[in-house]
Amino acid sequence: MRDYLRQLKLIEDNLGICGEKISDAKHIAAILNGLPSEFDSVVTLIISSKQAYDVPALSSILIDLEARQS
């Protein structure tokens, strides 16, 4: 999970260097859309939640969840 999140951050950073700003909402959508099916219930929960998530909070949730599944 950490590698996956790092790769997405690197892509976001490279796009930023090229002048393309990626919003947190788009970054979060990219994270959620790229997750394997084992995370479908979490994706549904996050999407349907009224709570606003930022990238660090979402990353922490996903890393913790992966650790519990191991």
KAQUIKA-V222966 format. One record per pair of residues at least 4 apart in sequence whose C-alpha atoms are under 8 Angstrom apart, sorted by the first residue. I is the first residue (numbers start at 1). J is the second residue. D is the distance in Angstrom with one decimal. If there is no record, write none. Layout:
i:j:d
I:J:D
I:J:D
This chain:
i:j:d
1:5:6.1
1:62:7.3
1:63:6.1
1:66:7.1
2:6:6.0
2:63:6.9
3:7:6.1
4:8:6.4
5:9:6.2
5:31:7.3
5:59:7.2
6:10:6.1
7:11:6.3
8:12:6.2
8:27:7.9
8:30:7.9
8:31:7.4
9:13:6.1
10:14:6.1
11:15:6.2
12:16:6.2
12:21:7.9
12:22:6.4
12:27:7.7
13:17:6.3
14:18:6.5
15:19:6.4
15:20:5.1
15:21:6.8
15:22:7.6
16:20:4.9
16:21:5.2
16:22:7.3
22:26:6.2
22:27:6.5
23:27:6.2
24:28:6.0
24:54:6.6
24:55:6.5
25:29:6.1
26:30:6.1
27:31:6.3
27:55:7.2
28:32:6.2
28:54:7.5
28:55:6.2
28:58:7.7
29:33:5.9
30:34:6.1
31:35:6.6
32:43:6.1
35:39:6.3
35:40:7.9
36:40:7.4
39:43:6.2
40:44:6.1
41:45:6.2
42:46:6.1
43:47:6.0
44:48:6.0
45:49:5.9
53:57:6.2
53:58:6.2
54:58:6.2
55:59:6.0
56:60:6.1
57:61:6.3
58:62:6.2
59:63:6.1
60:64:6.1
61:65:6.1
62:66:6.1
63:67:6.3
64:68:6.4
65:69:6.3
66:70:6.4
